[in-house]
Amino acid sequence: MRHSIYILLATTLIKADIKHELRLKRKLLRPIKVDLNLSAHMLMDIGINPDGFAVGERFTSAQKARRIVRYLRYIKSAEIIT
């Protein structure tokens, strides 16, 4: 089954927007090294890599875009037509 051109366009634009936001975020935030004497598991629990820097994004922009489009489809299909 082929997707609509509008769905493909929406997915592409959402991916581009997410990448743009991530670039701006990386530009504004510099990595800050934290020096804690905790185990690697404890550091991961609080969001710090074992090398001392904060954990980055958990999902790729493509995964985020797919989830956003899936959510928008869900909202559109759940609308009650009156």
For each residue, the residues with C-beta under 8 A, 3 or more apart:
1:
2:
3: 7 8
4: 7 8
5: 8 9
6: 9 10
7: 3 4 10 11 69 73
8: 3 4 5 11 12
9: 5 6 12 13
10: 6 7 13 14 69 72
11: 7 8 14 15 65 66 69
12: 8 9 15 16
13: 9 10 16 17
14: 10 11 17 18 64 65 68 69
15: 11 12 18 19 61 62 65
16: 12 13 19 20
17: 13 14 20 21
18: 14 15 21 22 61 64 65
19: 15 16 22 23 61
20: 16 17 23 24
21: 17 18 24 25
22: 18 19 25 26 57 61
23: 19 20 26 27
24: 20 21 27 28
25: 21 22 28 29
26: 22 23 29
27: 23 24
28: 24 25
29: 25 26
30:
31: 53 54
32: 53 54
33: 52 53
34: 48 52 53 54
35: 52
36: 43 48 52
37:
38: 42 43
39: 42 43
40: 43 44 50
41: 44 45
42: 38 39 45 46
43: 36 38 39 40 46 48 49 50
44: 40 41 47 48 49 50 55
45: 41 42
46: 42 43
47: 44 54 55
48: 34 36 43 44 52 53 54 55
49: 43 44 52 53 54 55
50: 40 43 44
51:
52: 33 34 35 36 48 49
53: 31 32 33 34 48 49
54: 31 32 34 47 48 49
55: 44 47 48 49 58
56:
57: 22 60
58: 55
59: 63 64 67
60: 57 63 64
61: 15 18 19 22 64 65
62: 15 65 66
63: 59 60 66 67
64: 14 18 59 60 61 67 68
65: 11 14 15 18 61 62 68 69
66: 11 62 63 69 70
67: 59 63 64 70 71
68: 14 64 65 71 72
69: 7 10 11 14 65 66 72 73
70: 66 67 73 74
71: 67 68 74 75
72: 10 68 69 75 76
73: 7 69 70 76 77
74: 70 71 77 78
75: 71 72 78 79
76: 72 73 79
77: 73 74
78: 74 75
79: 75 76
80:
81:
82:
